[in-house]
Amino acid sequence: MVMKTYDWVAHYAHRHGDKLACIDVERGVRLSYSELDERACRLASFLTSGLGLRKGERIAILACNSADYLVVQQACVKTGAIMLPLNWRLTAPEISYQVINSEPVILIYGDDFAEVAQNVAKECKIPHLVEWKADSSDSEFEQAIKNASPDDKPAELSLDDPWAIMYTSGTTGFPKGAILTHGMALFNAVNYGIVNHITSDTVNLCFLPLFHTGGLNNCINPTFHKGGTIVLCRQFDPGPVLKLISDPDLAITNMMGVPAIFLMLSQHVDFEKTDFSRIKNAPVGGAPVPISMHRLWRERGVALQEGYGLTEGGPAVIISEIDQPLEKAGAAGKPVLHGEIRLVDPDGRDVQDDEVGEIWIKGPAVTPGYWNNPEANAGAFTDGWFRTGDAAYRDGDGYYYIVDRWKDMYISGGENVYPAEVENALYENSRIAEVAVIGIAEEKWGEVGCAVVVVKSGETLTEQQIIDHCTDRLARFKIPKKIIFLDSLPRNAMNKILKGELRDQLGLGQLIRK
Protein backbone atom coordinates (compact mmCIF):
# COMPACT_ATOMS: atom_id res chain seq x y z
CA MET A 1 0.00 0.00 0.00
CA VAL A 2 1.32 3.43 -0.99
CA MET A 3 0.94 5.84 1.90
CA LYS A 4 0.34 9.52 1.27
CA THR A 5 2.53 12.16 2.89
CA TYR A 6 1.18 15.29 4.56
CA ASP A 7 2.29 18.90 5.00
CA TRP A 8 2.98 19.37 8.71
CA VAL A 9 3.31 23.15 8.59
CA ALA A 10 0.05 23.50 6.64
CA HIS A 11 -1.67 21.29 9.22
CA TYR A 12 -0.63 23.52 12.11
CA ALA A 13 -1.40 26.65 10.08
CA HIS A 14 -5.02 25.46 10.02
CA ARG A 15 -5.01 24.07 13.55
CA HIS A 16 -3.36 26.95 15.44
CA GLY A 17 -2.15 29.41 12.86
CA ASP A 18 -1.06 32.13 15.30
CA LYS A 19 1.40 29.80 17.04
CA LEU A 20 5.03 30.85 16.50
CA ALA A 21 6.77 28.50 14.08
CA CYS A 22 10.14 30.24 13.82
CA ILE A 23 12.13 33.10 15.30
CA ASP A 24 14.99 34.18 13.05
CA VAL A 25 17.30 35.76 15.60
CA GLU A 26 19.69 37.73 13.38
CA ARG A 27 17.05 39.07 11.01
CA GLY A 28 14.49 39.79 13.70
CA VAL A 29 11.85 37.82 11.79
CA ARG A 30 9.08 35.97 13.62
CA LEU A 31 6.80 33.73 11.57
CA SER A 32 3.66 32.08 12.81
CA TYR A 33 2.62 28.78 11.27
CA SER A 34 0.10 30.66 9.10
CA GLU A 35 2.71 33.14 7.93
CA LEU A 36 5.30 30.45 7.21
CA ASP A 37 2.72 28.42 5.30
CA GLU A 38 1.54 31.41 3.26
CA ARG A 39 5.10 32.34 2.26
CA ALA A 40 5.73 28.73 1.26
CA CYS A 41 2.50 28.68 -0.79
CA ARG A 42 3.46 31.86 -2.60
CA LEU A 43 6.99 30.61 -3.29
CA ALA A 44 5.61 27.29 -4.53
CA SER A 45 3.26 29.18 -6.87
CA PHE A 46 6.16 31.26 -8.23
CA LEU A 47 8.36 28.21 -8.76
CA THR A 48 5.69 26.22 -10.61
CA SER A 49 3.82 28.96 -12.51
CA GLY A 50 6.71 31.37 -12.97
CA LEU A 51 9.68 29.05 -13.48
CA GLY A 52 7.95 25.91 -14.67
CA LEU A 53 9.15 23.69 -11.81
CA ARG A 54 7.85 20.13 -11.94
CA LYS A 55 7.54 17.40 -9.34
CA GLY A 56 10.83 15.55 -8.81
CA GLU A 57 13.05 18.34 -10.11
CA ARG A 58 15.78 19.62 -7.81
CA ILE A 59 16.05 23.01 -6.11
CA ALA A 60 19.52 23.85 -4.78
CA ILE A 61 19.91 26.27 -1.88
CA LEU A 62 23.17 27.97 -0.91
CA ALA A 63 22.61 30.15 2.14
CA CYS A 64 23.18 30.50 5.84
CA ASN A 65 20.41 29.64 8.29
CA SER A 66 17.36 31.86 8.06
CA ALA A 67 13.57 31.65 8.22
CA ASP A 68 13.49 31.71 4.44
CA TYR A 69 15.53 28.51 4.33
CA LEU A 70 12.51 26.90 5.98
CA VAL A 71 10.20 28.60 3.49
CA VAL A 72 12.17 26.93 0.68
CA GLN A 73 11.89 23.54 2.38
CA GLN A 74 8.12 23.91 2.74
CA ALA A 75 7.77 25.06 -0.87
CA CYS A 76 9.52 21.85 -1.91
CA VAL A 77 7.01 19.88 0.17
CA LYS A 78 4.15 21.61 -1.65
CA THR A 79 5.54 21.24 -5.17
CA GLY A 80 7.06 17.79 -4.85
CA ALA A 81 10.46 19.23 -5.75
CA ILE A 82 13.59 17.75 -4.20
CA MET A 83 15.63 20.14 -2.07
CA LEU A 84 19.41 20.13 -2.45
CA PRO A 85 21.00 21.88 0.58
CA LEU A 86 24.51 22.99 -0.38
CA ASN A 87 27.29 23.29 2.18
CA TRP A 88 28.48 26.91 2.01
CA ARG A 89 31.74 25.90 3.70
CA LEU A 90 32.79 24.08 0.54
CA THR A 91 34.75 25.57 -2.34
CA ALA A 92 33.17 26.21 -5.74
CA PRO A 93 34.71 23.03 -7.29
CA GLU A 94 33.36 20.90 -4.42
CA ILE A 95 29.88 22.41 -4.85
CA SER A 96 30.03 21.98 -8.62
CA TYR A 97 30.53 18.24 -8.32
CA GLN A 98 27.32 17.92 -6.29
CA VAL A 99 25.39 20.16 -8.68
CA ILE A 100 26.57 18.24 -11.75
CA ASN A 101 25.52 14.98 -10.11
CA SER A 102 22.05 16.16 -9.06
CA GLU A 103 21.21 18.59 -11.91
CA PRO A 104 19.07 21.19 -10.11
CA VAL A 105 16.94 23.46 -12.30
CA ILE A 106 16.85 26.29 -9.74
CA LEU A 107 19.51 27.70 -7.39
CA ILE A 108 18.29 29.91 -4.54
CA TYR A 109 21.17 31.67 -2.80
CA GLY A 110 21.98 34.26 -0.18
CA ASP A 111 23.56 37.45 -1.49
CA ASP A 112 26.71 36.80 0.57
CA PHE A 113 27.33 33.75 -1.66
CA ALA A 114 26.50 35.52 -4.92
CA GLU A 115 29.90 35.08 -6.57
CA VAL A 116 30.15 31.35 -5.84
CA ALA A 117 26.50 30.78 -6.78
CA GLN A 118 26.79 32.59 -10.10
CA ASN A 119 30.03 30.81 -11.00
CA VAL A 120 28.58 27.40 -10.16
CA ALA A 121 25.36 28.17 -12.07
CA LYS A 122 27.33 29.21 -15.14
CA GLU A 123 29.65 26.22 -15.05
CA CYS A 124 26.85 23.73 -14.36
CA LYS A 125 24.26 25.41 -16.58
CA ILE A 126 21.55 25.87 -13.95
CA PRO A 127 18.58 27.47 -15.76
CA HIS A 128 17.25 29.70 -12.95
CA LEU A 129 18.87 31.69 -10.12
CA VAL A 130 16.96 33.43 -7.34
CA GLU A 131 18.76 35.68 -4.82
CA TRP A 132 17.68 36.65 -1.34
CA LYS A 133 19.33 39.23 0.87
CA ALA A 134 20.69 38.40 4.32
CA ASP A 135 19.36 41.67 5.76
CA SER A 136 15.75 40.87 4.72
CA SER A 137 15.64 43.81 2.32
CA ASP A 138 13.94 43.67 -1.07
CA SER A 139 15.28 40.94 -3.35
CA GLU A 140 14.31 38.66 -6.23
CA PHE A 141 13.19 36.11 -3.65
CA GLU A 142 11.04 38.62 -1.74
CA GLN A 143 9.51 40.03 -4.91
CA ALA A 144 8.66 36.52 -6.09
CA ILE A 145 6.79 35.78 -2.87
CA LYS A 146 5.11 39.19 -2.81
CA ASN A 147 3.76 38.94 -6.35
CA ALA A 148 2.80 35.25 -6.43
CA SER A 149 -0.59 33.76 -5.62
CA PRO A 150 -1.09 32.30 -2.14
CA ASP A 151 -3.24 29.49 -3.55
CA ASP A 152 -1.97 26.11 -2.40
CA LYS A 153 -2.27 23.34 -4.98
CA PRO A 154 -0.05 20.70 -3.41
CA ALA A 155 1.49 17.89 -5.40
CA GLU A 156 0.37 14.34 -4.70
CA LEU A 157 3.19 12.70 -2.75
CA SER A 158 3.77 9.37 -1.09
CA LEU A 159 6.11 8.48 1.76
CA ASP A 160 8.42 6.90 -0.80
CA ASP A 161 8.91 10.14 -2.74
CA PRO A 162 12.24 11.93 -2.16
CA TRP A 163 12.14 15.34 -0.50
CA ALA A 164 15.89 16.07 -0.31
CA ILE A 165 19.34 14.98 -1.40
CA MET A 166 22.11 15.48 1.13
CA TYR A 167 25.70 14.93 0.06
CA THR A 168 28.05 13.08 2.33
CA SER A 169 31.75 12.49 1.74
CA GLY A 170 32.72 9.13 0.35
CA THR A 171 35.70 6.84 0.75
CA THR A 172 36.49 7.34 -2.92
CA GLY A 173 37.09 11.01 -2.26
CA PHE A 174 33.88 12.05 -4.00
CA PRO A 175 30.64 12.93 -2.16
CA LYS A 176 27.53 10.76 -2.43
CA GLY A 177 24.03 12.18 -2.50
CA ALA A 178 21.91 10.36 0.08
CA ILE A 179 18.26 10.30 -0.97
CA LEU A 180 15.94 11.38 1.86
CA THR A 181 12.30 10.43 1.45
CA HIS A 182 9.18 11.85 3.07
CA GLY A 183 8.85 8.57 4.93
CA MET A 184 12.34 8.97 6.34
CA ALA A 185 11.47 12.46 7.56
CA LEU A 186 8.30 11.18 9.24
CA PHE A 187 9.84 8.21 11.02
CA ASN A 188 12.95 10.13 12.04
CA ALA A 189 10.72 12.84 13.54
CA VAL A 190 8.96 10.14 15.55
CA ASN A 191 12.16 8.32 16.54
CA TYR A 192 14.00 11.47 17.55
CA GLY A 193 10.99 13.16 19.11
CA ILE A 194 10.18 10.28 21.47
CA VAL A 195 13.56 10.21 23.21
CA ASN A 196 14.07 13.97 23.13
CA HIS A 197 10.55 14.77 24.33
CA ILE A 198 9.55 16.99 21.43
CA THR A 199 6.05 18.41 22.01
CA SER A 200 3.96 21.38 20.90
CA ASP A 201 5.55 23.27 23.82
CA THR A 202 9.10 22.63 22.59
CA VAL A 203 11.21 25.68 21.82
CA ASN A 204 14.18 24.25 19.93
CA LEU A 205 17.33 26.34 19.55
CA CYS A 206 18.99 25.58 16.20
CA PHE A 207 22.50 26.85 15.53
CA LEU A 208 23.59 23.82 13.51
CA PRO A 209 23.75 24.55 9.74
CA LEU A 210 20.63 23.59 7.84
CA PHE A 211 22.66 22.03 5.03
CA HIS A 212 23.54 19.35 7.60
CA THR A 213 21.22 16.53 8.63
CA GLY A 214 21.67 17.43 12.31
CA GLY A 215 20.26 20.91 11.78
CA LEU A 216 17.46 20.15 9.36
CA ASN A 217 16.42 16.64 10.36
CA ASN A 218 17.01 16.70 14.12
CA CYS A 219 16.37 20.30 15.12
CA ILE A 220 13.83 21.58 12.60
CA ASN A 221 11.62 18.80 11.26
CA PRO A 222 10.83 16.90 14.48
CA THR A 223 9.80 20.25 16.00
CA PHE A 224 7.55 21.09 13.05
CA HIS A 225 6.06 17.60 13.21
CA LYS A 226 4.80 18.36 16.74
CA GLY A 227 3.89 22.02 16.14
CA GLY A 228 6.65 23.47 18.32
CA THR A 229 8.79 26.57 17.83
CA ILE A 230 12.26 27.01 16.31
CA VAL A 231 14.70 29.68 17.48
CA LEU A 232 17.08 29.89 14.55
CA CYS A 233 20.62 31.30 14.59
CA ARG A 234 22.47 32.22 11.41
CA GLN A 235 25.63 30.52 12.71
CA PHE A 236 26.96 29.27 16.01
CA ASP A 237 28.55 31.89 18.28
CA PRO A 238 28.92 30.87 21.95
CA GLY A 239 28.31 34.28 23.56
CA PRO A 240 25.03 35.09 21.78
CA VAL A 241 23.85 31.49 22.14
CA LEU A 242 24.29 31.61 25.92
CA LYS A 243 22.30 34.86 26.01
CA LEU A 244 19.48 33.25 24.05
CA ILE A 245 19.38 30.33 26.48
CA SER A 246 19.09 32.74 29.41
CA ASP A 247 16.28 34.75 27.82
CA PRO A 248 13.04 33.95 29.74
CA ASP A 249 10.91 35.38 26.94
CA LEU A 250 12.25 32.79 24.50
CA ALA A 251 12.08 29.97 27.09
CA ILE A 252 14.28 27.61 25.06
CA THR A 253 13.74 23.99 26.04
CA ASN A 254 15.91 22.02 23.60
CA MET A 255 19.34 22.46 22.02
CA MET A 256 21.49 20.09 20.01
CA GLY A 257 25.19 20.30 19.18
CA VAL A 258 28.41 18.42 18.64
CA PRO A 259 30.87 17.99 21.54
CA ALA A 260 33.08 20.85 20.30
CA ILE A 261 30.10 23.23 20.58
CA PHE A 262 29.30 22.20 24.15
CA LEU A 263 33.01 22.56 24.97
CA MET A 264 33.10 26.10 23.56
CA LEU A 265 29.96 27.04 25.46
CA SER A 266 31.42 25.72 28.71
CA GLN A 267 34.65 27.66 28.19
CA HIS A 268 32.91 30.99 27.52
CA VAL A 269 33.10 33.68 30.18
CA ASP A 270 29.28 33.80 30.43
CA PHE A 271 28.81 30.07 31.00
CA GLU A 272 28.65 30.26 34.81
CA LYS A 273 26.00 32.97 34.83
CA THR A 274 23.81 31.45 32.11
CA ASP A 275 20.36 30.24 33.21
CA PHE A 276 19.95 26.66 31.97
CA SER A 277 16.89 25.93 34.11
CA ARG A 278 14.48 25.74 31.16
CA ILE A 279 16.61 23.30 29.11
CA LYS A 280 14.92 19.90 29.11
CA ASN A 281 16.92 18.07 26.45
CA ALA A 282 20.45 18.56 25.12
CA PRO A 283 21.27 15.85 22.57
CA VAL A 284 24.86 15.68 21.36
CA GLY A 285 26.25 13.76 18.40
CA GLY A 286 29.08 13.62 15.93
CA ALA A 287 31.67 12.27 18.38
CA PRO A 288 31.83 10.72 21.84
CA VAL A 289 31.53 13.02 24.87
CA PRO A 290 34.28 12.84 27.53
CA ILE A 291 33.00 12.00 31.02
CA SER A 292 34.45 15.28 32.30
CA MET A 293 32.11 17.17 29.96
CA HIS A 294 29.15 15.11 31.14
CA ARG A 295 29.96 15.97 34.73
CA LEU A 296 30.44 19.67 33.99
CA TRP A 297 27.08 20.05 32.26
CA ARG A 298 25.26 17.96 34.85
CA GLU A 299 26.54 20.36 37.49
CA ARG A 300 24.64 23.06 35.57
CA GLY A 301 21.51 20.89 35.51
CA VAL A 302 21.84 19.71 31.91
CA ALA A 303 22.22 16.01 31.08
CA LEU A 304 23.88 15.64 27.68
CA GLN A 305 22.22 12.93 25.62
CA GLU A 306 24.76 11.19 23.43
CA GLY A 307 23.59 9.65 20.20
CA TYR A 308 24.75 8.08 16.98
CA GLY A 309 23.37 8.75 13.56
CA LEU A 310 24.21 9.41 9.97
CA THR A 311 22.56 11.16 7.05
CA GLU A 312 21.62 7.82 5.49
CA GLY A 313 19.97 6.69 8.73
CA GLY A 314 17.47 9.48 9.10
CA PRO A 315 19.83 10.44 10.94
CA ALA A 316 18.75 9.08 14.37
CA VAL A 317 19.88 5.48 14.92
CA ILE A 318 20.94 5.25 18.58
CA ILE A 319 20.07 7.82 21.29
CA SER A 320 20.65 8.05 25.03
CA GLU A 321 17.80 8.60 27.44
CA ILE A 322 17.96 11.75 29.54
CA ASP A 323 18.44 9.62 32.66
CA GLN A 324 21.19 7.39 31.23
CA PRO A 325 23.49 6.50 34.16
CA LEU A 326 26.72 8.46 34.34
CA GLU A 327 28.67 5.20 34.49
CA LYS A 328 27.43 4.62 30.93
CA ALA A 329 29.05 7.85 29.76
CA GLY A 330 30.57 7.28 26.35
CA ALA A 331 27.70 5.05 25.26
CA ALA A 332 25.65 6.34 22.33
CA GLY A 333 22.59 4.86 24.04
CA LYS A 334 20.08 2.36 22.67
CA PRO A 335 18.39 2.00 19.27
CA VAL A 336 15.42 4.15 18.29
CA LEU A 337 11.91 2.68 18.15
CA HIS A 338 11.29 2.43 14.39
CA GLY A 339 14.45 0.78 13.15
CA GLU A 340 16.59 -2.34 13.24
CA ILE A 341 20.30 -2.63 13.97
CA ARG A 342 22.90 -5.36 13.71
CA LEU A 343 26.59 -5.58 14.58
CA VAL A 344 28.33 -7.92 12.18
CA ASP A 345 31.84 -9.24 11.56
CA PRO A 346 33.61 -8.97 8.18
CA ASP A 347 31.87 -12.16 7.07
CA GLY A 348 28.43 -10.72 7.81
CA ARG A 349 27.81 -12.77 10.97
CA ASP A 350 26.27 -11.18 14.06
CA VAL A 351 28.77 -10.60 16.85
CA GLN A 352 28.21 -11.25 20.54
CA ASP A 353 27.97 -8.68 23.35
CA ASP A 354 31.25 -6.80 23.93
CA GLU A 355 32.54 -7.81 20.49
CA VAL A 356 33.16 -5.09 17.90
CA GLY A 357 31.22 -5.27 14.66
CA GLU A 358 30.16 -3.05 11.79
CA ILE A 359 26.81 -1.30 12.27
CA TRP A 360 24.14 -2.42 9.79
CA ILE A 361 20.72 -0.74 9.85
CA LYS A 362 17.30 -1.24 8.31
CA GLY A 363 13.95 0.49 8.68
CA PRO A 364 11.62 3.22 7.42
CA ALA A 365 14.07 6.01 8.35
CA VAL A 366 16.94 4.52 6.30
CA THR A 367 17.80 5.89 2.85
CA PRO A 368 16.76 3.88 -0.22
CA GLY A 369 20.13 4.73 -1.77
CA TYR A 370 22.35 7.37 -3.34
CA TRP A 371 21.32 9.70 -6.12
CA ASN A 372 22.61 8.77 -9.55
CA ASN A 373 25.26 6.47 -8.08
CA PRO A 374 24.57 2.76 -8.78
CA GLU A 375 28.11 1.76 -7.86
CA ALA A 376 27.77 3.26 -4.37
CA ASN A 377 24.34 1.65 -3.97
CA ALA A 378 25.71 -1.76 -4.87
CA GLY A 379 28.31 -1.55 -2.12
CA ALA A 380 26.08 0.04 0.52
CA PHE A 381 23.45 -2.67 0.96
CA THR A 382 23.53 -6.37 1.83
CA ASP A 383 20.22 -8.25 1.85
CA GLY A 384 18.37 -5.00 2.48
CA TRP A 385 20.65 -3.89 5.31
CA PHE A 386 22.50 -0.57 4.96
CA ARG A 387 26.17 -0.96 5.84
CA THR A 388 27.19 2.17 7.73
CA GLY A 389 30.94 1.57 7.69
CA ASP A 390 31.01 2.41 11.41
CA ALA A 391 32.08 0.02 14.15
CA ALA A 392 30.60 -0.45 17.62
CA TYR A 393 30.07 -2.90 20.42
CA ARG A 394 27.06 -3.56 22.64
CA ASP A 395 27.43 -4.24 26.34
CA GLY A 396 25.38 -6.70 28.37
CA ASP A 397 22.86 -4.00 29.31
CA GLY A 398 22.09 -3.20 25.67
CA TYR A 399 24.06 0.05 25.44
CA TYR A 400 25.94 0.70 22.20
CA TYR A 401 29.44 2.21 22.11
CA ILE A 402 30.85 3.65 18.90
CA VAL A 403 34.43 2.37 18.75
CA ASP A 404 35.85 3.52 15.44
CA ARG A 405 35.09 4.02 11.78
CA TRP A 406 35.14 0.89 9.70
CA LYS A 407 36.36 3.24 7.04
CA ASP A 408 39.04 5.87 7.49
CA MET A 409 36.71 8.79 8.19
CA TYR A 410 37.38 11.06 11.15
CA ILE A 411 35.16 13.75 12.66
CA SER A 412 36.42 17.32 13.07
CA GLY A 413 34.07 19.62 14.97
CA GLY A 414 31.12 17.42 14.06
CA GLU A 415 31.93 17.40 10.33
CA ASN A 416 32.83 14.13 8.62
CA VAL A 417 36.18 14.18 6.84
CA TYR A 418 37.29 11.35 4.59
CA PRO A 419 41.08 11.13 4.08
CA ALA A 420 40.75 10.02 0.45
CA GLU A 421 39.20 13.36 -0.51
CA VAL A 422 41.95 15.32 1.23
CA GLU A 423 44.62 13.08 -0.29
CA ASN A 424 43.16 13.63 -3.75
CA ALA A 425 43.48 17.40 -3.28
CA LEU A 426 47.05 17.09 -1.99
CA TYR A 427 48.08 14.95 -4.94
CA GLU A 428 47.27 17.91 -7.18
CA ASN A 429 50.52 19.42 -5.87
CA SER A 430 53.15 18.31 -8.36
CA ARG A 431 55.88 18.30 -5.70
CA ILE A 432 54.19 15.62 -3.56
CA ALA A 433 55.24 12.03 -4.25
CA GLU A 434 53.12 10.27 -1.63
CA VAL A 435 50.68 11.34 1.03
CA ALA A 436 48.57 9.71 3.71
CA VAL A 437 45.97 11.59 5.77
CA ILE A 438 44.90 10.24 9.14
CA GLY A 439 42.72 11.58 11.93
CA ILE A 440 44.39 12.45 15.21
CA ALA A 441 42.94 13.48 18.56
CA GLU A 442 42.71 17.21 19.28
CA GLU A 443 41.21 18.89 22.33
CA LYS A 444 39.06 21.59 20.72
CA TRP A 445 37.70 19.86 17.60
CA GLY A 446 37.81 16.27 18.82
CA GLU A 447 39.81 15.14 15.80
CA VAL A 448 41.80 16.92 13.09
CA GLY A 449 43.68 15.79 10.03
CA CYS A 450 47.37 14.94 9.94
CA ALA A 451 48.97 14.77 6.49
CA VAL A 452 52.08 12.63 6.22
CA VAL A 453 53.89 13.79 3.08
CA VAL A 454 56.74 12.42 0.98
CA VAL A 455 58.21 15.13 -1.24
CA LYS A 456 59.52 14.26 -4.69
CA SER A 457 63.26 13.92 -5.03
CA GLY A 458 64.94 17.25 -5.76
CA GLU A 459 61.87 19.25 -4.66
CA THR A 460 61.24 21.25 -1.51
CA LEU A 461 57.96 21.93 0.23
CA THR A 462 57.01 23.64 3.49
CA GLU A 463 54.08 23.09 5.82
CA GLN A 464 52.63 26.50 4.96
CA GLN A 465 52.87 25.80 1.24
CA ILE A 466 50.83 22.63 1.71
CA ILE A 467 48.18 24.48 3.73
CA ASP A 468 48.06 27.25 1.11
CA HIS A 469 47.64 24.60 -1.58
CA CYS A 470 44.57 23.23 0.23
CA THR A 471 42.91 26.59 0.86
CA ASP A 472 41.27 26.94 -2.56
CA ARG A 473 40.51 23.24 -2.89
CA LEU A 474 39.05 22.20 0.44
CA ALA A 475 36.72 23.51 3.10
CA ARG A 476 38.60 24.78 6.15
CA PHE A 477 37.58 21.90 8.38
CA LYS A 478 39.13 19.46 5.89
CA ILE A 479 42.53 21.16 5.74
CA PRO A 480 45.12 19.16 7.75
CA LYS A 481 46.16 20.87 10.95
CA LYS A 482 49.39 18.91 11.25
CA ILE A 483 51.95 18.17 8.51
CA ILE A 484 54.68 15.56 8.91
CA PHE A 485 57.41 14.94 6.30
CA LEU A 486 58.86 11.46 5.79
CA ASP A 487 61.17 9.84 3.23
CA SER A 488 58.69 7.01 2.54
CA LEU A 489 55.37 5.53 3.69
CA PRO A 490 54.91 1.95 4.92
CA ARG A 491 53.05 -0.26 2.42
CA ASN A 492 51.96 -3.89 2.21
CA ALA A 493 52.44 -6.37 -0.59
CA MET A 494 49.44 -4.95 -2.42
CA ASN A 495 51.08 -1.49 -2.26
CA LYS A 496 48.44 -0.24 0.16
CA ILE A 497 49.62 2.31 2.72
CA LEU A 498 49.57 0.80 6.21
CA LYS A 499 48.03 3.63 8.22
CA GLY A 500 48.04 1.65 11.46
CA GLU A 501 51.78 1.04 11.11
CA LEU A 502 52.24 4.68 10.20
CA ARG A 503 50.51 5.74 13.40
CA ASP A 504 52.79 3.48 15.42
CA GLN A 505 55.86 4.77 13.61
CA LEU A 506 54.95 8.37 14.38
CA GLY A 507 53.71 7.67 17.90
CA LEU A 508 50.26 9.12 17.13
CA GLY A 509 48.26 6.32 18.75
CA GLN A 510 44.96 4.85 17.63
CA LEU A 511 41.65 6.72 17.72
CA ILE A 512 39.70 4.40 20.02
CA ARG A 513 36.24 5.60 20.99
CA LYS A 514 34.67 3.96 24.00
Helices and strands as residue ranges (DSSP letters): H 8-16, E 20-24, E 29-32, H 33-45, I 46-50, E 58-62, H 67-79, E 82-85, H 92-102, E 106-110, G 111-113, H 114-124, E 128-132, H 140-147, E 162-168, E 176-181, H 182-195, E 203-206, H 213-213, I 214-220, H 221-226, E 229-232, H 238-246, E 254-255, H 259-267, E 282-284, H 291-299, E 304-309, G 311-313, E 316-319, G 326-328, E 334-335, E 340-344, E 357-362, H 374-380, E 381-382, E 385-394, E 400-405, E 410-412, E 415-417, H 419-426, E 432-442, E 446-455, H 463-471, G 476-478, E 482-485, H 499-506
